[in-house]
Amino acid sequence: MPLEHGLRAAARELPRGRVAKALVVLADKLNRGEKLDEALSAGGRSLPPHLTALITGGLRSASLARVLTELVAAERHSADVMRRIMLAVSYPALLLLMMSLIFGYFCIAVVPSLMEVYEDFDADLPAATMALGELSRSGVWMLAGNIAVLAASWLFVWAAMRTAELRALLVFVPLLGPVIRWAALARYSRLLALLVEVELPLPQALDIAGRGCEDASLRYASQKVAAGVQSGRALSDALMARREFPDSMGPMVRWGEQAAGTARSTSALADALRVGFVTHAVVPPLAFLFVLWGAAFLMSASLLPMVSLIEKLT
C-alpha cells in the first residue's frame, strides 16, 4: 500500500484532532508528489514532533504499519479518557445546577410566604429555618452566582482538556487530578515505548515523548530526565529522581534495562497505567450526596416549623 494511503487510513481511525489533521495534510502532500522529507520539514508546528519521529523511524525500521497501529490505539485511548473526564465533570455539574435552580426557586417564590405565615402565628423557628429565611433575602443573587460559578468551572475544565498549561492546574483538583495524571503518564509511556522501538536515541525520545503527552509538568520533567541520560545517568535513576513520575516507573524501567529492553518495559508500564485509570476513573458521588443533603435541608427547614405551629393550634 502506498504511504499516503496508509496515512489516510490511519487518520480515518483517529478521533478528530491535531494528529488526524496532520496525517491528512501529510497524505495530501505525498499525493501531490512531494517527497516525504520535504513534506515533513514543511509541516512546521502543524505536525506534532512525535508524529514526525514515528513516521521516519517506522520507515527506517520497516515497522511503520505496526507503529501507526499503536499510535492510533494510543490516540483513541487518550480521546476516550478526555471524553470520560468531561462526562465525569458534566454529571455532578448538572446535578448541582438542578439543585441551584430548585433552591433558588424556593428562596424566591416559596420561603418568603412561609416565613410570613410562621411570623403571623409566632411559630418557633429552628436555626435551619432562620438560616433559610436569611438566604431567601438574596435568593436572586445567590442563584445567579451559583450558575455563574458552575458555568465558569465547566468552561475552565473544557478549555483545560485542550490546553496542556491549563490542564496542569487540574492535577491538584481532588478526585479529578489523579485521573488526568494517570492518563497523561499512560500516553507518555506509550509514546516513549514507540519512539525507542523505532531506534530513536533515548534522550531525543524522552524529549519528544514529553512534548507529545500534552502535559506541561511531564514535559518539563521529561526534559530533565533526557538531560540526565545525556550526561550518562541511567534512565531508571533519572526517572526515580523526579516526583512527577510514579514510584513504580523506575523499577520497571530498570527491569527493562537489565533484561527485557526499555521499549518493552515502558510499554508494559503504559498498560499498567491504563488499568490504573480504569480503577480511578469513577464518577464522584459527592455531588449526588451534596444534592441529597441540600434537598433534605430545604425540606426540613421549610416544614419543621409546621410541627410547633400544629401544636399551638391544637
Helices and strands as residue ranges (DSSP letters): H 3-13, H 18-31, H 36-42, G 44-46, H 49-60, H 64-105, I 106-110, H 111-120, H 127-136, H 139-160, H 164-170, H 176-197, H 202-212, H 216-230, H 235-240, H 249-255, I 256-260, H 262-280, H 286-313
